[in-house]
Amino acid sequence: MSGAAVRTRGVVVPKKPRWTGRLAATIVYALIRTVAATVRFRWRDHSGQFTSAEPRPVIFCIWHNRLALSLILYRKYAKRRQPSRRMAALVSASRDGGILARIL
């Protein structure tokens, strides 16, 4: 079953990256941090989700090329305002998905 996703109790687990994939994930993460340091973010909470006393569940729908920057936004804005909030990401069980899961 080489190259195929491993099924465990109905959950599809992404393929674990080799050392080259882990190295690529580290380099990409460093690039994301560098780009995020140069990008201006503006946080507008029109819904009041992050100003309420009790955190409510939120689902963000983000295109795949924005997923990596969402990690920076989560740390910079959401986690600071409500530390009890957690982030989860849905990635494919492919080799690319395994690298992206490692980055996140």
N, CA, C and O atoms as a printed pandas DataFrame, in Angstrom:
     atom_number atom_name residue_name chain_id  residue_number  x_coord  y_coord  z_coord
0              1         N          MET        A               1    0.823   -1.183    0.000
1              2        CA          MET        A               1    0.000    0.000    0.000
2              3         C          MET        A               1    0.872    1.254    0.000
3              4         O          MET        A               1    0.516    2.259    0.616
4              5         N          SER        A               2    1.993    1.200   -0.677
5              6        CA          SER        A               2    2.874    2.374   -0.676
6              7         C          SER        A               2    2.257    3.511   -1.467
7              8         O          SER        A               2    1.729    3.311   -2.560
8              9         N          GLY        A               3    2.332    4.710   -0.899
9             10        CA          GLY        A               3    1.797    5.882   -1.572
10            11         C          GLY        A               3    0.319    6.101   -1.321
11            12         O          GLY        A               3   -0.198    7.184   -1.594
12            13         N          ALA        A               4   -0.373    5.097   -0.808
13            14        CA          ALA        A               4   -1.812    5.231   -0.566
14            15         C          ALA        A               4   -2.058    5.740    0.848
15            16         O          ALA        A               4   -1.226    5.561    1.737
16            17         N          ALA        A               5   -3.194    6.367    1.043
17            18        CA          ALA        A               5   -3.565    6.845    2.365
18            19         C          ALA        A               5   -3.922    5.652    3.244
19            20         O          ALA        A               5   -4.477    4.666    2.759
20            21         N          VAL        A               6   -3.611    5.736    4.515
21            22        CA          VAL        A               6   -3.897    4.670    5.455
22            23         C          VAL        A               6   -5.216    4.977    6.147
23            24         O          VAL        A               6   -5.393    6.076    6.672
24            25         N          ARG        A               7   -6.150    4.020    6.158
25            26        CA          ARG        A               7   -7.442    4.214    6.822
26            27         C          ARG        A               7   -7.359    3.660    8.241
27            28         O          ARG        A               7   -6.893    2.543    8.467
28            29         N          THR        A               8   -7.820    4.461    9.181
29            30        CA          THR        A               8   -7.880    4.044   10.563
30            31         C          THR        A               8   -9.233    4.443   11.121
31            32         O          THR        A               8   -9.510    5.633   11.275
32            33         N          ARG        A               9  -10.074    3.475   11.425
33            34        CA          ARG        A               9  -11.391    3.728   12.002
34            35         C          ARG        A               9  -12.203    4.755   11.223
35            36         O          ARG        A               9  -12.863    5.603   11.824
36            37         N          GLY        A              10  -12.165    4.694    9.916
37            38        CA          GLY        A              10  -12.950    5.610    9.112
38            39         C          GLY        A              10  -12.313    6.966    8.903
39            40         O          GLY        A              10  -12.868    7.802    8.189
40            41         N          VAL        A              11  -11.156    7.206    9.510
41            42        CA          VAL        A              11  -10.470    8.484    9.363
42            43         C          VAL        A              11   -9.327    8.297    8.382
43            44         O          VAL        A              11   -8.539    7.360    8.511
44            45         N          VAL        A              12   -9.235    9.175    7.415
45            46        CA          VAL        A              12   -8.142    9.109    6.448
46            47         C          VAL        A              12   -6.982    9.931    6.993
47            48         O          VAL        A              12   -7.130   11.118    7.281
48            49         N          VAL        A              13   -5.844    9.298    7.127
49            50        CA          VAL        A              13   -4.656    9.939    7.683
50            51         C          VAL        A              13   -3.726   10.314    6.537
51            52         O          VAL        A              13   -3.419    9.465    5.701
52            53         N          PRO        A              14   -3.260   11.586    6.473
53            54        CA          PRO        A              14   -2.348   11.964    5.386
54            55         C          PRO        A              14   -1.057   11.161    5.426
55            56         O          PRO        A              14   -0.584   10.763    6.491
56            57         N          LYS        A              15   -0.509   10.938    4.263
57            58        CA          LYS        A              15    0.770   10.245    4.153
58            59         C          LYS        A              15    1.850   11.070    4.844
59            60         O          LYS        A              15    1.960   12.276    4.619
60            61         N          LYS        A              16    2.643   10.416    5.683
61            62        CA          LYS        A              16    3.709   11.132    6.394
62            63         C          LYS        A              16    4.821   11.482    5.407
63            64         O          LYS        A              16    5.262   10.630    4.636
64            65         N          PRO        A              17    5.270   12.735    5.433
65            66        CA          PRO        A              17    6.316   13.130    4.482
66            67         C          PRO        A              17    7.676   12.546    4.857
67            68         O          PRO        A              17    7.968   12.309    6.029
68            69         N          ARG        A              18    8.490   12.324    3.845
69            70        CA          ARG        A              18    9.872   11.882    4.060
70            71         C          ARG        A              18   10.682   13.070    4.552
71            72         O          ARG        A              18   10.137   14.156    4.747
72            73         N          TRP        A              19   11.963   12.874    4.752
73            74        CA          TRP        A              19   12.804   13.961    5.265
74            75         C          TRP        A              19   12.820   15.131    4.295
75            76         O          TRP        A              19   12.917   16.284    4.714
76            77         N          THR        A              20   12.726   14.842    2.992
77            78        CA          THR        A              20   12.716   15.934    2.007
78            79         C          THR        A              20   11.424   16.744    2.126
79            80         O          THR        A              20   11.437   17.967    1.985
80            81         N          GLY        A              21   10.320   16.062    2.385
81            82        CA          GLY        A              21    9.052   16.753    2.586
82            83         C          GLY        A              21    9.053   17.580    3.856
83            84         O          GLY        A              21    8.517   18.688    3.885
84            85         N          ARG        A              22    9.661   17.035    4.919
85            86        CA          ARG        A              22    9.760   17.788    6.178
86            87         C          ARG        A              22   10.641   19.020    6.003
87            88         O          ARG        A              22   10.345   20.085    6.544
88            89         N          LEU        A              23   11.731   18.867    5.238
89            90        CA          LEU        A              23   12.602   20.007    4.955
90            91         C          LEU        A              23   11.857   21.054    4.133
91            92         O          LEU        A              23   11.956   22.251    4.402
92            93         N          ALA        A              24   11.112   20.597    3.132
93            94        CA          ALA        A              24   10.323   21.519    2.305
94            95         C          ALA        A              24    9.287   22.241    3.160
95            96         O          ALA        A              24    9.065   23.439    2.981
96            97         N          ALA        A              25    8.653   21.526    4.086
97            98        CA          ALA        A              25    7.656   22.140    4.974
98            99         C          ALA        A              25    8.300   23.208    5.851
99           100         O          ALA        A              25    7.706   24.263    6.073
100          101         N          THR        A              26    9.483   22.954    6.344
101          102        CA          THR        A              26   10.192   23.935    7.173
102          103         C          THR        A              26   10.541   25.181    6.369
103          104         O          THR        A              26   10.392   26.304    6.852
104          105         N          ILE        A              27   11.003   24.979    5.147
105          106        CA          ILE        A              27   11.352   26.109    4.287
106          107         C          ILE        A              27   10.103   26.912    3.925
107          108         O          ILE        A              27   10.123   28.143    3.962
108          109         N          VAL        A              28    9.022   26.224    3.577
109          110        CA          VAL        A              28    7.772   26.909    3.229
110          111         C          VAL        A              28    7.242   27.680    4.440
111          112         O          VAL        A              28    6.775   28.810    4.296
112          113         N          TYR        A              29    7.310   27.083    5.620
113          114        CA          TYR        A              29    6.849   27.772    6.831
114          115         C          TYR        A              29    7.667   29.046    7.062
115          116         O          TYR        A              29    7.109   30.086    7.410
116          117         N          ALA        A              30    8.980   28.965    6.869
117          118        CA          ALA        A              30    9.828   30.156    7.021
118          119         C          ALA        A              30    9.442   31.221    5.986
119          120         O          ALA        A              30    9.412   32.410    6.302
120          121         N          LEU        A              31    9.150   30.799    4.762
121          122        CA          LEU        A              31    8.712   31.742    3.724
122          123         C          LEU        A              31    7.371   32.377    4.085
123          124         O          LEU        A              31    7.169   33.574    3.880
124          125         N          ILE        A              32    6.461   31.572    4.621
125          126        CA          ILE        A              32    5.156   32.096    5.035
126          127         C          ILE        A              32    5.338   33.156    6.111
127          128         O          ILE        A              32    4.712   34.215    6.059
128          129         N          ARG        A              33    6.188   32.874    7.077
129          130        CA          ARG        A              33    6.449   33.850    8.143
130          131         C          ARG        A              33    7.063   35.129    7.576
131          132         O          ARG        A              33    6.737   36.228    8.023
132          133         N          THR        A              34    7.946   34.985    6.598
133          134        CA          THR        A              34    8.576   36.148    5.977
134          135         C          THR        A              34    7.547   36.971    5.203
135          136         O          THR        A              34    7.504   38.194    5.334
136          137         N          VAL        A              35    6.726   36.309    4.405
137          138        CA          VAL        A              35    5.692   37.017    3.644
138          139         C          VAL        A              35    4.699   37.675    4.594
139          140         O          VAL        A              35    4.301   38.821    4.381
140          141         N          ALA        A              36    4.300   36.964    5.633
141          142        CA          ALA        A              36    3.335   37.509    6.594
142          143         C          ALA        A              36    3.886   38.750    7.294
143          144         O          ALA        A              36    3.124   39.641    7.672
144          145         N          ALA        A              37    5.191   38.810    7.465
145          146        CA          ALA        A              37    5.800   39.987    8.099
146          147         C          ALA        A              37    5.729   41.206    7.188
147          148         O          ALA        A              37    5.823   42.339    7.661
148          149         N          THR        A              38    5.565   40.987    5.893
149          150        CA          THR        A              38    5.520   42.108    4.945
150          151         C          THR        A              38    4.103   42.469    4.507
151          152         O          THR        A              38    3.896   43.495    3.859
152          153         N          VAL        A              39    3.134   41.634    4.858
153          154        CA          VAL        A              39    1.742   41.855    4.443
154          155         C          VAL        A              39    1.003   42.617    5.543
155          156         O          VAL        A              39    1.179   42.349    6.731
156          157         N          ARG        A              40    0.187   43.556    5.128
157          158        CA          ARG        A              40   -0.642   44.284    6.100
158          159         C          ARG        A              40   -1.976   43.571    6.230
159          160         O          ARG        A              40   -2.684   43.340    5.250
160          161         N          PHE        A              41   -2.296   43.230    7.467
161          162        CA          PHE        A              41   -3.573   42.599    7.749
162          163         C          PHE        A              41   -4.463   43.617    8.436
163          164         O          PHE        A              41   -3.988   44.440    9.219
164          165         N          ARG        A              42   -5.733   43.561    8.146
165          166        CA          ARG        A              42   -6.697   44.421    8.813
166          167         C          ARG        A              42   -7.783   43.527    9.383
167          168         O          ARG        A              42   -8.448   42.809    8.636
168          169         N          TRP        A              43   -7.972   43.561   10.683
169          170        CA          TRP        A              43   -8.944   42.707   11.355
170          171         C          TRP        A              43  -10.216   43.507   11.605
171          172         O          TRP        A              43  -10.200   44.515   12.311
172          173         N          ARG        A              44  -11.306   43.050   11.023
173          174        CA          ARG        A              44  -12.613   43.681   11.232
174          175         C          ARG        A              44  -13.578   42.610   11.699
175          176         O          ARG        A              44  -13.856   41.654   10.975
176          177         N          ASP        A              45  -14.079   42.767   12.892
177          178        CA          ASP        A              45  -15.008   41.789   13.459
178          179         C          ASP        A              45  -16.419   42.350   13.395
179          180         O          ASP        A              45  -16.978   42.748   14.417
180          181         N          HIS        A              46  -16.993   42.385   12.207
181          182        CA          HIS        A              46  -18.348   42.916   12.023
182          183         C          HIS        A              46  -19.398   42.043   12.705
183          184         O          HIS        A              46  -20.461   42.533   13.086
184          185         N          SER        A              47  -19.108   40.771   12.857
185          186        CA          SER        A              47  -20.080   39.842   13.437
186          187         C          SER        A              47  -20.085   39.864   14.960
187          188         O          SER        A              47  -21.059   39.435   15.579
188          189         N          GLY        A              48  -19.013   40.357   15.572
189          190        CA          GLY        A              48  -18.912   40.358   17.031
190          191         C          GLY        A              48  -18.489   39.007   17.593
191          192         O          GLY        A              48  -18.582   38.786   18.800
192          193         N          GLN        A              49  -18.028   38.107   16.741
193          194        CA          GLN        A              49  -17.614   36.770   17.175
194          195         C          GLN        A              49  -16.490   36.805   18.208
195          196         O          GLN        A              49  -16.466   35.984   19.124
196          197         N          PHE        A              50  -15.575   37.737   18.069
197          198        CA          PHE        A              50  -14.396   37.743   18.926
198          199         C          PHE        A              50  -14.487   38.756   20.056
199          200         O          PHE        A              50  -13.536   38.926   20.820
200          201         N          THR        A              51  -15.622   39.425   20.163
201          202        CA          THR        A              51  -15.809   40.354   21.272
202          203         C          THR        A              51  -16.820   39.815   22.275
203          204         O          THR        A              51  -17.003   40.402   23.342
204          205         N          SER        A              52  -17.484   38.700   21.946
205          206        CA          SER        A              52  -18.451   38.118   22.873
206          207         C          SER        A              52  -17.713   37.429   24.017
207          208         O          SER        A              52  -16.561   37.020   23.870
208          209         N          ALA        A              53  -18.388   37.306   25.153
209          210        CA          ALA        A              53  -17.778   36.710   26.337
210          211         C          ALA        A              53  -17.496   35.218   26.140
211          212         O          ALA        A              53  -16.476   34.706   26.600
212          213         N          GLU        A              54  -18.391   34.542   25.466
213          214        CA          GLU        A              54  -18.234   33.102   25.265
214          215         C          GLU        A              54  -17.952   32.804   23.799
215          216         O          GLU        A              54  -18.737   33.187   22.932
216          217         N          PRO        A              55  -16.837   32.123   23.506
217          218        CA          PRO        A              55  -16.524   31.816   22.114
218          219         C          PRO        A              55  -17.547   30.856   21.516
219          220         O          PRO        A              55  -17.924   29.860   22.133
220          221         N          ARG        A              56  -17.979   31.173   20.322
221          222        CA          ARG        A              56  -18.876   30.299   19.576
222          223         C          ARG        A              56  -18.097   29.689   18.424
223          224         O          ARG        A              56  -17.138   30.292   17.944
224          225         N          PRO        A              57  -18.491   28.501   17.972
225          226        CA          PRO        A              57  -17.781   27.883   16.853
226          227         C          PRO        A              57  -17.876   28.723   15.587
227          228         O          PRO        A              57  -18.903   29.342   15.311
228          229         N          VAL        A              58  -16.800   28.733   14.832
229          230        CA          VAL        A              58  -16.742   29.479   13.587
230          231         C          VAL        A              58  -16.086   28.588   12.535
231          232         O          VAL        A              58  -15.125   27.876   12.825
232          233         N          ILE        A              59  -16.608   28.634   11.325
233          234        CA          ILE        A              59  -15.995   27.921   10.208
234          235         C          ILE        A              59  -15.557   28.954    9.187
235          236         O          ILE        A              59  -16.368   29.753    8.717
236          237         N          PHE        A              60  -14.279   28.941    8.844
237          238        CA          PHE        A              60  -13.748   29.805    7.798
238          239         C          PHE        A              60  -13.566   28.956    6.558
239          240         O          PHE        A              60  -12.982   27.875    6.632
240          241         N          CYS        A              61  -14.043   29.411    5.445
241          242        CA          CYS        A              61  -13.852   28.737    4.167
242          243         C          CYS        A              61  -12.764   29.494    3.421
243          244         O          CYS        A              61  -12.954   30.643    3.024
244          245         N          ILE        A              62  -11.636   28.848    3.235
245          246        CA          ILE        A              62  -10.463   29.513    2.674
246          247         C          ILE        A              62   -9.941   28.680    1.514
247          248         O          ILE        A              62   -9.803   27.461    1.625
248          249         N          TRP        A              63   -9.656   29.332    0.421
249          250        CA          TRP        A              63   -9.070   28.655   -0.725
250          251         C          TRP        A              63   -7.681   28.152   -0.364
251          252         O          TRP        A              63   -7.008   28.759    0.469
252          253         N          HIS        A              64   -7.241   27.067   -0.967
253          254        CA          HIS        A              64   -5.998   26.400   -0.564
254          255         C          HIS        A              64   -4.771   27.300   -0.565
255          256         O          HIS        A              64   -3.871   27.098    0.251
256          257         N          ASN        A              65   -4.707   28.276   -1.445
257          258        CA          ASN        A              65   -3.507   29.118   -1.466
258          259         C          ASN        A              65   -3.533   30.181   -0.366
259          260         O          ASN        A              65   -2.582   30.952   -0.240
260          261         N          ARG        A              66   -4.593   30.236    0.423
261          262        CA          ARG        A              66   -4.681   31.177    1.550
262          263         C          ARG        A              66   -4.598   30.460    2.895
263          264         O          ARG        A              66   -4.541   31.102    3.944
264          265         N          LEU        A              67   -4.593   29.144    2.859
265          266        CA          LEU        A              67   -4.626   28.361    4.091
266          267         C          LEU        A              67   -3.404   28.613    4.967
267          268         O          LEU        A              67   -3.529   28.708    6.188
268          269         N          ALA        A              68   -2.251   28.721    4.371
269          270        CA          ALA        A              68   -1.029   28.921    5.154
270          271         C          ALA        A              68   -1.034   30.263    5.874
271          272         O          ALA        A              68   -0.598   30.348    7.022
272          273         N          LEU        A              69   -1.520   31.315    5.217
273          274        CA          LEU        A              69   -1.592   32.620    5.872
274          275         C          LEU        A              69   -2.657   32.658    6.961
275          276         O          LEU        A              69   -2.582   33.478    7.876
276          277         N          SER        A              70   -3.654   31.767    6.865
277          278        CA          SER        A              70   -4.680   31.738    7.914
278          279         C          SER        A              70   -4.081   31.343    9.255
279          280         O          SER        A              70   -4.587   31.756   10.298
280          281         N          LEU        A              71   -3.016   30.555    9.249
281          282        CA          LEU        A              71   -2.326   30.200   10.493
282          283         C          LEU        A              71   -1.770   31.447   11.164
283          284         O          LEU        A              71   -1.877   31.599   12.381
284          285         N          ILE        A              72   -1.180   32.334   10.385
285          286        CA          ILE        A              72   -0.629   33.577   10.925
286          287         C          ILE        A              72   -1.752   34.448   11.482
287          288         O          ILE        A              72   -1.625   35.013   12.568
288          289         N          LEU        A              73   -2.842   34.553   10.740
289          290        CA          LEU        A              73   -3.982   35.351   11.207
290          291         C          LEU        A              73   -4.572   34.774   12.488
291          292         O          LEU        A              73   -4.943   35.519   13.395
292          293         N          TYR        A              74   -4.658   33.468   12.561
293          294        CA          TYR        A              74   -5.178   32.817   13.762
294          295         C          TYR        A              74   -4.326   33.188   14.978
295          296         O          TYR        A              74   -4.851   33.606   16.011
296          297         N          ARG        A              75   -3.026   33.033   14.845
297          298        CA          ARG        A              75   -2.127   33.348   15.969
298          299         C          ARG        A              75   -2.143   34.826   16.331
299          300         O          ARG        A              75   -2.150   35.190   17.507
300          301         N          LYS        A              76   -2.149   35.669   15.312
301          302        CA          LYS        A              76   -2.022   37.106   15.534
302          303         C          LYS        A              76   -3.299   37.744   16.069
303          304         O          LYS        A              76   -3.225   38.691   16.851
304          305         N          TYR        A              77   -4.457   37.253   15.672
305          306        CA          TYR        A              77   -5.710   37.906   16.045
306          307         C          TYR        A              77   -6.624   37.025   16.907
307          308         O          TYR        A              77   -6.946   37.390   18.038
308          309         N          ALA        A              78   -7.034   35.896   16.389
309          310        CA          ALA        A              78   -8.035   35.075   17.083
310          311         C          ALA        A              78   -7.512   34.529   18.412
311          312         O          ALA        A              78   -8.186   34.653   19.435
312          313         N          LYS        A              79   -6.349   33.939   18.412
313          314        CA          LYS        A              79   -5.797   33.322   19.628
314          315         C          LYS        A              79   -5.516   34.362   20.702
315          316         O          LYS        A              79   -5.704   34.082   21.886
316          317         N          ARG        A              80   -5.076   35.544   20.326
317          318        CA          ARG        A              80   -4.809   36.598   21.306
318          319         C          ARG        A              80   -6.092   37.120   21.940
319          320         O          ARG        A              80   -6.108   37.449   23.126
320          321         N          ARG        A              81   -7.156   37.199   21.170
321          322        CA          ARG        A              81   -8.417   37.730   21.697
322          323         C          ARG        A              81   -9.162   36.703   22.532
323          324         O          ARG        A              81   -9.767   37.045   23.548
324          325         N          GLN        A              82   -9.122   35.454   22.112
325          326        CA          GLN        A              82   -9.800   34.379   22.842
326          327         C          GLN        A              82   -8.898   33.143   22.828
327          328         O          GLN        A              82   -8.998   32.308   21.930
328          329         N          PRO        A              83   -8.012   33.030   23.835
329          330        CA          PRO        A              83   -7.041   31.928   23.856
330          331         C          PRO        A              83   -7.657   30.529   23.875
331          332         O          PRO        A              83   -6.985   29.558   23.526
332          333         N          SER        A              84   -8.923   30.412   24.277
333          334        CA          SER        A              84   -9.542   29.091   24.321
334          335         C          SER        A              84   -9.943   28.580   22.937
335          336         O          SER        A              84  -10.236   27.395   22.778
336          337         N          ARG        A              85   -9.959   29.457   21.945
337          338        CA          ARG        A              85  -10.311   29.034   20.579
338          339         C          ARG        A              85   -9.209   28.161   20.002
339          340         O          ARG        A              85   -8.025   28.377   20.259
340          341         N          ARG        A              86   -9.615   27.183   19.227
341          342        CA          ARG        A              86   -8.671   26.291   18.550
342          343         C          ARG        A              86   -8.909   26.368   17.057
343          344         O          ARG        A              86   -9.991   26.738   16.603
344          345         N          MET        A              87   -7.882   26.012   16.300
345          346        CA          MET        A              87   -7.979   26.020   14.845
346          347         C          MET        A              87   -7.786   24.595   14.339
347          348         O          MET        A              87   -6.951   23.854   14.858
348          349         N          ALA        A              88   -8.545   24.223   13.345
349          350        CA          ALA        A              88   -8.391   22.935   12.678
350          351         C          ALA        A              88   -8.416   23.194   11.182
351          352         O          ALA        A              88   -9.089   24.113   10.715
352          353         N          ALA        A              89   -7.688   22.391   10.438
353          354        CA          ALA        A              89   -7.656   22.545    8.984
354          355         C          ALA        A              89   -7.953   21.194    8.345
355          356         O          ALA        A              89   -7.559   20.149    8.862
356          357         N          LEU        A              90   -8.639   21.232    7.237
357          358        CA          LEU        A              90   -8.964   20.033    6.484
358          359         C          LEU        A              90   -8.053   20.009    5.261
359          360         O          LEU        A              90   -8.114   20.898    4.412
360          361         N          VAL        A              91   -7.213   18.987    5.181
361          362        CA          VAL        A              91   -6.299   18.856    4.043
362          363         C          VAL        A              91   -6.486   17.471    3.430
363          364         O          VAL        A              91   -7.010   16.564    4.076
364          365         N          SER        A              92   -6.058   17.318    2.195
365          366        CA          SER        A              92   -6.197   16.029    1.522
366          367         C          SER        A              92   -5.194   15.026    2.087
367          368         O          SER        A              92   -4.217   15.402    2.735
368          369         N          ALA        A              93   -5.450   13.751    1.831
369          370        CA          ALA        A              93   -4.576   12.687    2.308
370          371         C          ALA        A              93   -3.440   12.400    1.330
371          372         O          ALA        A              93   -2.784   11.363    1.429
372          373         N          SER        A              94   -3.209   13.297    0.399
373          374        CA          SER        A              94   -2.142   13.112   -0.589
374          375         C          SER        A              94   -0.788   13.467    0.026
375          376         O          SER        A              94   -0.702   13.874    1.185
376          377         N          ARG        A              95    0.257   13.304   -0.767
377          378        CA          ARG        A              95    1.591   13.677   -0.315
378          379         C          ARG        A              95    1.653   15.185   -0.049
379          380         O          ARG        A              95    2.250   15.613    0.939
380          381         N          ASP        A              96    1.041   15.993   -0.923
381          382        CA          ASP        A              96    0.996   17.444   -0.713
382          383         C          ASP        A              96    0.226   17.789    0.563
383          384         O          ASP        A              96    0.606   18.696    1.303
384          385         N          GLY        A              97   -0.863   17.049    0.809
385          386        CA          GLY        A              97   -1.640   17.258    2.019
386          387         C          GLY        A              97   -0.832   16.948    3.265
387          388         O          GLY        A              97   -0.972   17.630    4.280
388          389         N          GLY        A              98    0.011   15.929    3.201
389          390        CA          GLY        A              98    0.879   15.584    4.334
390          391         C          GLY        A              98    1.874   16.708    4.624
391          392         O          GLY        A              98    2.140   17.023    5.783
392          393         N          ILE        A              99    2.415   17.303    3.577
393          394        CA          ILE        A              99    3.357   18.420    3.762
394          395         C          ILE        A              99    2.618   19.628    4.318
395          396         O          ILE        A              99    3.122   20.299    5.219
396          397         N          LEU        A             100    1.423   19.916    3.791
397          398        CA          LEU        A             100    0.641   21.045    4.288
398          399         C          LEU        A             100    0.240   20.830    5.745
399          400         O          LEU        A             100    0.263   21.772    6.538
400          401         N          ALA        A             101   -0.128   19.602    6.103
401          402        CA          ALA        A             101   -0.462   19.305    7.508
402          403         C          ALA        A             101    0.747   19.540    8.394
403          404         O          ALA        A             101    0.604   20.021    9.518
404          405         N          ARG        A             102    1.915   19.214    7.917
405          406        CA          ARG        A             102    3.158   19.443    8.680
406          407         C          ARG        A             102    3.398   20.956    8.860
407          408         O          ARG        A             102    3.802   21.388    9.939
408          409         N          ILE        A             103    3.156   21.741    7.837
409          410        CA          ILE        A             103    3.328   23.183    7.916
410          411         C          ILE        A             103    2.363   23.769    8.940
411          412         O          ILE        A             103    2.744   24.596    9.768
412          413         N          LEU        A             104    1.121   23.334    8.873
413          414        CA          LEU        A             104    0.113   23.870    9.790
414          415         C          LEU        A             104    0.332   23.364   11.195
415          416         O          LEU        A             104   -0.424   23.713   12.102
